[in-house]
Amino acid sequence: MENGIILQMNGRKGSEEKKSKDNEENGKENLKKTQESVLYKIEDIPPWYMCMFLGLQHYLTMFGGTISIPFILCEFLCIGETDPARGYIISTIFFVSGIVTLLQTTIGCRLPIIQGGTFTFIVPTLALLNLDKWTCKETDPVDPQEYWQLRMREVQGAIIVSSLLQVIIGYTGLLSLIMRWITPLTIGPSVAMIGLSLFDVAAHNASGHWGVAGGTILLMILFSQYLEKAWIPLPGRKNMIKFRVFSLFPVLLTILIMWGICGIYTILDGSNPNISVTARKDLFINSDWFRVPYPFQWGTPTVSVEGVVGMMAGVLASAIESVGDYYACARLSGAPPPPSHAISRGIGTEGLGCVIAGLMGTGNGTTSYSENIGAIGITKVGSRRVIQYAALIMIMFGVVNKFGALFLTIPTPIIGGIFCVMFGIITAVGLSNLQFVDLNSTRNLFVLGFSIFFALVLPKWMESEEGKGSIKTGSDAADQIITVLLSTSMFVAMFLGFVLDNTIPGTDEERGQIAWKNQHLSEENYDAVTIRCYDLPWITPLLKRISWTRYLPFSPTFQYW
């Protein structure tokens, strides 16, 4: 009997070793095929004029997601529709995105990956601003500017302090330890709740004119789905170039067309202010042409425990989601899977970027943009230099304040239609993590279904009149902390998924752990030459001569103990 068990164990061990070897060979073969198909790999440098054009394309790709964030925040910050501050915030968020993208591509993970505003911070921010002391009152404030800046400073303080957690878990390598307990059933529901919990924001904006919002939705679907492979011919050096304009710019094309339709309506009639492009023309006229964003431009940030704790849910979700973005970006740009030191630097740099965003007053943080990773897959251009050009373009447009004010004249029903599509995609991105999970398991269905449903129910009740004063611990600070956490649907989903999936009995295969880990091959499968693209510029030779740097998780010389 014992001999039989030993033979069975040896056979299983041999099978696992064979599977590991097959994964290694398949990984190298896939990397080779990807590198052959990429026009410009990660360390290639296209001509400067090509970098300018491709960089502008990346800017336009991330534009739709980034511009959406200030439109959501300004209403909850109690900023008036005719207040030029709306344009200042838009310019600031693009300016900061450019700075953080430069940092990420130079000293961070070194992948060609765009950094921009993140929706993972929106949910805890709205939960904080929905507290009684921060909700907008119907009466006109004595000082409108100070009225909204008080709220902005509270959001800034929460972002700055909570982002220090991401800096720590990144540069200390703690994320690798946390990831052992973060499963697809944890991250899936929490990311999905980012989109699901914002449905009322999309409905509110679209309700100004459902005809315009519906037209926006139809065009988005037409361009991004039905015309995804359609192209228009452009002259090239030798042959005609197939330019897939619809798959590259579905958001921009939709906005321009519907914006133009609303402009024609304004000329012919213009009786409905909700879709009039001149309703907020004073914002554009009164804005300065140039304005350089600077730290503490809205005043000194304030810090509250409830704001910081609630924002940490967004920090963790953003960090975990970015790890998947790094692997996807590496694969599409012809680079090997990122080693642990590159991931540690990438997450740490994202945290540093969030701190910078908090100091500058964007009202948001920064994260990796998966839509720009998709653009790399479409264009077959994975050059790091192209993304650095895109970062410079973002900084330039962030300084030209008229540019930010111009887009504030977009009618809100158009923004509402864009929200309906984009929030749906965010929900789907979260649910896509379930591809690794056995969905025939009643255990997994329970964890998934309960985490999502209860994360909708509890925050909704907390926002009601009965729920707002229901938490009474005897401490005002504790009451506010618990209220913010229970009002943040993303935190509720993450907490339930984490606890249930790690306590209810289930096999690793059933929970999706094995498939999730096997999708990424270890950097040990690749030689030092292919890994060199992740080395820090200028100082890596020096680090290799200093023996103790092998203990630094963010150093290219890092070795596991």
ZAMARGU-4260 file (C-alpha; in steps of 0.2 Angstrom, whole numbers, plus 5000, padded with zeros to 4 digits):
<rodrens>
0) 5000/5000/5000 | 5014/5012/5005 | 5023/5008/4989 | 5008/5012/4979 | 5006/5028/4987
5) 5024/5033/4984 | 5022/5028/4966 | 5007/5038/4964 | 5016/5053/4972 | 5031/5051/4961
10) 5019/5050/4946 | 5010/5066/4951 | 5027/5075/4954 | 5033/5069/4937 | 5017/5075/4929
15) 5018/5092/4937 | 5037/5094/4932 | 5032/5090/4914 | 5018/5103/4915 | 5030/5116/4921
20) 5042/5112/4908 | 5029/5113/4894 | 5023/5129/4901 | 5041/5136/4900 | 5043/5130/4882
25) 5026/5137/4877 | 5030/5154/4886 | 5047/5155/4876 | 5038/5151/4860 | 5024/5163/4863
30) 5037/5177/4867 | 5046/5173/4851 | 5030/5174/4841 | 5025/5191/4849 | 5042/5198/4846
35) 5042/5194/4828 | 5025/5202/4826 | 5029/5218/4835 | 5034/5232/4823 | 5044/5242/4837
40) 5049/5232/4853 | 5050/5240/4870 | 5068/5247/4868 | 5067/5252/4849 | 5066/5270/4845
45) 5056/5275/4830 | 5059/5292/4821 | 5055/5307/4831 | 5040/5312/4820 | 5033/5294/4821
50) 5035/5295/4840 | 5025/5312/4840 | 5011/5304/4830 | 5010/5288/4840 | 5011/5298/4856
55) 4997/5309/4851 | 4987/5293/4847 | 4990/5286/4865 | 4985/5303/4872 | 4968/5302/4863
60) 4966/5284/4868 | 4967/5288/4886 | 4958/5305/4885 | 4940/5298/4886 | 4944/5288/4903
65) 4953/5303/4910 | 4941/5317/4906 | 4927/5307/4913 | 4934/5308/4931 | 4933/5327/4933
70) 4915/5327/4926 | 4910/5315/4940 | 4920/5323/4954 | 4915/5342/4951 | 4897/5339/4955
75) 4900/5331/4972 | 4914/5344/4976 | 4900/5357/4974 | 4909/5366/4960 | 4897/5377/4950
80) 4894/5373/4932 | 4901/5390/4927 | 4916/5389/4938 | 4932/5390/4929 | 4939/5378/4942
85) 4932/5364/4932 | 4944/5367/4918 | 4958/5369/4930 | 4955/5352/4938 | 4955/5344/4920
90) 4971/5353/4916 | 4979/5347/4932 | 4974/5329/4930 | 4982/5328/4913 | 4998/5337/4919
95) 5000/5325/4933 | 4996/5310/4922 | 5011/5315/4910 | 5023/5317/4925 | 5019/5300/4932
100) 5020/5292/4915 | 5037/5299/4913 | 5042/5292/4930 | 5034/5275/4927 | 5043/5272/4910
105) 5060/5279/4917 | 5062/5273/4935 | 5046/5263/4938 | 5042/5246/4930 | 5050/5253/4913
110) 5036/5246/4903 | 5027/5257/4889 | 5012/5260/4900 | 5001/5275/4902 | 4997/5282/4919
115) 4981/5291/4921 | 4966/5294/4933 | 4958/5279/4941 | 4940/5275/4944 | 4945/5264/4959
120) 4947/5280/4969 | 4930/5287/4963 | 4919/5275/4974 | 4928/5279/4991 | 4929/5297/4986
125) 4910/5298/4983 | 4907/5289/4999 | 4917/5302/5009 | 4909/5316/5000 | 4891/5309/5004
130) 4894/5311/5023 | 4883/5324/5030 | 4896/5337/5033 | 4902/5336/5015 | 4886/5335/5005
135) 4881/5350/4995 | 4868/5361/5002 | 4854/5369/4991 | 4858/5387/4998 | 4871/5397/4989
140) 4887/5397/4999 | 4894/5414/5005 | 4911/5410/4997 | 4909/5397/4983 | 4927/5395/4980
145) 4931/5391/4998 | 4915/5380/4998 | 4922/5367/4986 | 4940/5369/4990 | 4936/5363/5008
150) 4930/5347/5000 | 4944/5345/4988 | 4957/5347/5002 | 4949/5333/5012 | 4950/5322/4997
155) 4968/5327/4994 | 4973/5322/5012 | 4964/5305/5011 | 4973/5302/4994 | 4990/5307/5000
160) 4990/5297/5016 | 4982/5281/5009 | 4994/5281/4994 | 5008/5279/5006 | 5002/5262/5009
165) 5004/5258/4990 | 5022/5266/4991 | 5026/5254/5005 | 5019/5238/4998 | 5027/5242/4982
170) 5045/5246/4986 | 5046/5234/5001 | 5040/5219/4990 | 5025/5216/5002 | 5013/5214/4987
175) 5020/5197/4983 | 5015/5192/5001 | 4998/5199/5000 | 4994/5191/4983 | 4995/5174/4991
180) 4977/5178/4998 | 4970/5189/4985 | 4961/5177/4973 | 4950/5180/4957 | 4935/5179/4969
185) 4942/5193/4978 | 4948/5205/4965 | 4933/5200/4952 | 4919/5207/4963 | 4928/5222/4970
190) 4933/5228/4952 | 4916/5224/4945 | 4908/5235/4959 | 4917/5250/4952 | 4906/5250/4937
195) 4890/5244/4945 | 4890/5256/4959 | 4891/5271/4947 | 4875/5267/4938 | 4866/5281/4946
200) 4880/5294/4941 | 4878/5288/4922 | 4859/5289/4923 | 4859/5306/4931 | 4870/5313/4917
205) 4861/5304/4903 | 4844/5310/4909 | 4847/5327/4903 | 4842/5321/4886 | 4840/5302/4883
210) 4840/5305/4864 | 4857/5312/4864 | 4863/5300/4877 | 4856/5285/4867 | 4864/5292/4851
215) 4881/5292/4860 | 4879/5274/4866 | 4874/5268/4848 | 4889/5277/4840 | 4901/5270/4854
220) 4895/5252/4851 | 4895/5255/4832 | 4913/5261/4831 | 4921/5250/4845 | 4912/5234/4841
225) 4904/5233/4823 | 4917/5243/4814 | 4932/5237/4825 | 4941/5230/4810 | 4935/5243/4797
230) 4949/5254/4790 | 4952/5269/4779 | 4966/5270/4766 | 4980/5282/4769 | 4995/5285/4758
235) 5012/5277/4763 | 5030/5276/4757 | 5027/5261/4745 | 5009/5255/4748 | 4992/5261/4755
240) 4991/5260/4774 | 4976/5252/4782 | 4972/5264/4796 | 4959/5257/4808 | 4952/5274/4814
245) 4936/5267/4822 | 4945/5254/4833 | 4958/5267/4838 | 4947/5282/4842 | 4929/5276/4846
250) 4927/5288/4861 | 4935/5303/4852 | 4925/5300/4836 | 4909/5298/4846 | 4911/5314/4856
255) 4916/5324/4841 | 4900/5318/4831 | 4888/5321/4845 | 4896/5337/4850 | 4894/5343/4832
260) 4875/5337/4832 | 4872/5347/4848 | 4881/5362/4840 | 4869/5362/4825 | 4855/5360/4837
265) 4861/5375/4847 | 4862/5386/4831 | 4844/5380/4824 | 4835/5381/4841 | 4845/5380/4857
270) 4830/5380/4869 | 4836/5365/4879 | 4851/5370/4890 | 4855/5352/4893 | 4862/5349/4876
275) 4867/5367/4871 | 4885/5369/4868 | 4885/5387/4872 | 4877/5385/4889 | 4894/5385/4898
280) 4904/5395/4885 | 4908/5408/4898 | 4920/5394/4906 | 4930/5394/4890 | 4930/5413/4888
285) 4935/5417/4906 | 4949/5404/4907 | 4967/5408/4906 | 4976/5402/4890 | 4991/5396/4901
290) 4991/5390/4919 | 5005/5379/4927 | 4997/5367/4940 | 5007/5367/4957 | 5006/5359/4973
295) 4993/5365/4986 | 4985/5376/4973 | 4968/5373/4983 | 4976/5376/5000 | 4984/5364/5013
300) 4976/5347/5012 | 4967/5341/5028 | 4967/5323/5034 | 4953/5313/5043 | 4954/5295/5048
305) 4938/5290/5039 | 4944/5297/5023 | 4961/5288/5023 | 4954/5271/5028 | 4940/5272/5015
310) 4952/5277/5001 | 4964/5262/5006 | 4951/5250/4997 | 4954/5260/4981 | 4973/5259/4983
315) 4973/5240/4986 | 4962/5237/4971 | 4972/5248/4960 | 4988/5240/4965 | 4982/5222/4962
320) 4974/5227/4945 | 4990/5235/4939 | 5000/5219/4941 | 4989/5211/4928 | 4992/5226/4917
325) 5011/5224/4918 | 5010/5206/4912 | 4998/5211/4898 | 5009/5226/4892 | 5025/5215/4893
330) 5017/5202/4882 | 5011/5214/4869 | 5027/5225/4868 | 5038/5209/4865 | 5046/5210/4882
335) 5048/5195/4894 | 5036/5194/4909 | 5041/5208/4922 | 5053/5202/4936 | 5048/5204/4954
340) 5059/5220/4956 | 5051/5228/4941 | 5033/5225/4948 | 5039/5231/4965 | 5045/5247/4957
345) 5030/5249/4946 | 5018/5248/4961 | 5029/5259/4972 | 5030/5272/4958 | 5011/5271/4955
350) 5009/5275/4974 | 5021/5289/4972 | 5011/5296/4957 | 4995/5295/4968 | 5004/5306/4981
355) 5009/5318/4968 | 4991/5318/4962 | 4985/5322/4979 | 4998/5336/4982 | 4993/5344/4965
360) 4974/5343/4969 | 4967/5332/4955 | 4954/5324/4967 | 4960/5307/4961 | 4975/5296/4960
365) 4984/5287/4945 | 4985/5270/4939 | 4990/5260/4923 | 4978/5262/4908 | 4973/5245/4901
370) 4965/5254/4885 | 4982/5260/4880 | 4989/5242/4882 | 4975/5237/4870 | 4981/5251/4858
375) 4999/5243/4858 | 4991/5226/4853 | 4982/5235/4839 | 4996/5246/4832 | 5010/5233/4836
380) 5021/5247/4843 | 5028/5243/4860 | 5041/5256/4861 | 5045/5264/4877 | 5050/5281/4869
385) 5033/5283/4861 | 5024/5283/4878 | 5037/5295/4884 | 5032/5307/4870 | 5014/5304/4875
390) 5018/5310/4892 | 5026/5326/4886 | 5010/5329/4876 | 4999/5327/4891 | 5010/5339/4901
395) 5009/5352/4887 | 4990/5351/4886 | 4989/5352/4905 | 4998/5369/4904 | 4986/5375/4890
400) 4971/5379/4901 | 4960/5384/4887 | 4961/5366/4881 | 4953/5359/4897 | 4940/5372/4898
405) 4935/5368/4880 | 4929/5351/4884 | 4918/5357/4898 | 4906/5364/4885 | 4902/5346/4880
410) 4884/5343/4885 | 4881/5332/4900 | 4870/5319/4891 | 4885/5315/4879 | 4895/5312/4895
415) 4881/5301/4902 | 4881/5290/4886 | 4900/5288/4887 | 4898/5283/4906 | 4885/5270/4901
420) 4897/5261/4890 | 4913/5264/4900 | 4906/5259/4917 | 4899/5243/4908 | 4917/5239/4902
425) 4924/5242/4919 | 4912/5229/4926 | 4916/5217/4913 | 4935/5219/4916 | 4932/5214/4935
430) 4921/5199/4930 | 4934/5193/4917 | 4945/5187/4932 | 4932/5173/4934 | 4939/5165/4919
435) 4951/5156/4930 | 4937/5150/4943 | 4926/5134/4942 | 4909/5142/4939 | 4901/5125/4941
440) 4905/5125/4959 | 4891/5130/4970 | 4904/5136/4983 | 4911/5149/4970 | 4894/5154/4965
445) 4889/5158/4983 | 4905/5168/4986 | 4903/5178/4969 | 4884/5181/4970 | 4883/5186/4988
450) 4899/5197/4987 | 4891/5207/4973 | 4873/5208/4978 | 4877/5213/4996 | 4890/5226/4991
455) 4875/5234/4981 | 4862/5232/4996 | 4872/5238/5011 | 4880/5254/5003 | 4863/5259/4996
460) 4855/5257/5013 | 4869/5267/5021 | 4865/5282/5010 | 4847/5282/5015 | 4840/5293/5029
465) 4839/5277/5041 | 4857/5272/5037 | 4866/5288/5039 | 4864/5289/5058 | 4863/5270/5061
470) 4882/5268/5066 | 4883/5273/5085 | 4899/5266/5093 | 4901/5281/5105 | 4915/5288/5095
475) 4912/5301/5081 | 4928/5296/5072 | 4924/5277/5073 | 4907/5281/5067 | 4913/5290/5052
480) 4926/5277/5048 | 4913/5263/5048 | 4901/5273/5038 | 4913/5277/5024 | 4919/5259/5023
485) 4901/5252/5023 | 4896/5265/5010 | 4910/5260/4999 | 4903/5245/4988 | 4921/5241/4982
490) 4927/5238/4999 | 4912/5228/5005 | 4914/5217/4989 | 4933/5215/4992 | 4931/5211/5011
495) 4917/5198/5008 | 4926/5190/4994 | 4942/5189/5003 | 4935/5182/5019 | 4923/5170/5011
500) 4935/5163/4998 | 4949/5161/5011 | 4938/5152/5024 | 4925/5142/5015 | 4934/5125/5011
505) 4939/5123/4992 | 4953/5117/4982 | 4966/5128/4974 | 4960/5122/4957 | 4942/5125/4961
510) 4946/5143/4967 | 4956/5147/4951 | 4972/5149/4960 | 4982/5137/4950 | 4976/5144/4933
515) 4979/5161/4939 | 4997/5158/4944 | 5001/5148/4929 | 4996/5161/4917 | 5012/5171/4921
520) 5029/5163/4919 | 5043/5166/4931 | 5057/5177/4926 | 5069/5163/4929 | 5063/5156/4912
525) 5072/5170/4903 | 5090/5174/4902 | 5098/5190/4908 | 5099/5198/4890 | 5080/5198/4888
530) 5077/5204/4906 | 5089/5219/4903 | 5075/5230/4897 | 5069/5231/4915 | 5085/5237/4922
535) 5086/5255/4929 | 5095/5267/4917 | 5112/5273/4921 | 5114/5266/4939 | 5111/5247/4936
540) 5130/5244/4933 | 5134/5253/4950 | 5121/5242/4959 | 5128/5226/4953 | 5145/5231/4961
545) 5136/5234/4978 | 5133/5217/4986 | 5119/5223/4998 | 5108/5229/4984 | 5102/5211/4982
550) 5092/5213/4997 | 5082/5228/4990 | 5066/5222/4982 | 5065/5236/4970 | 5083/5234/4964
555) 5088/5224/4947 | 5100/5214/4958 | 5087/5208/4970 | 5088/5190/4975 | 5075/5180/4985
560) 5083/5175/5002
</rodrens>
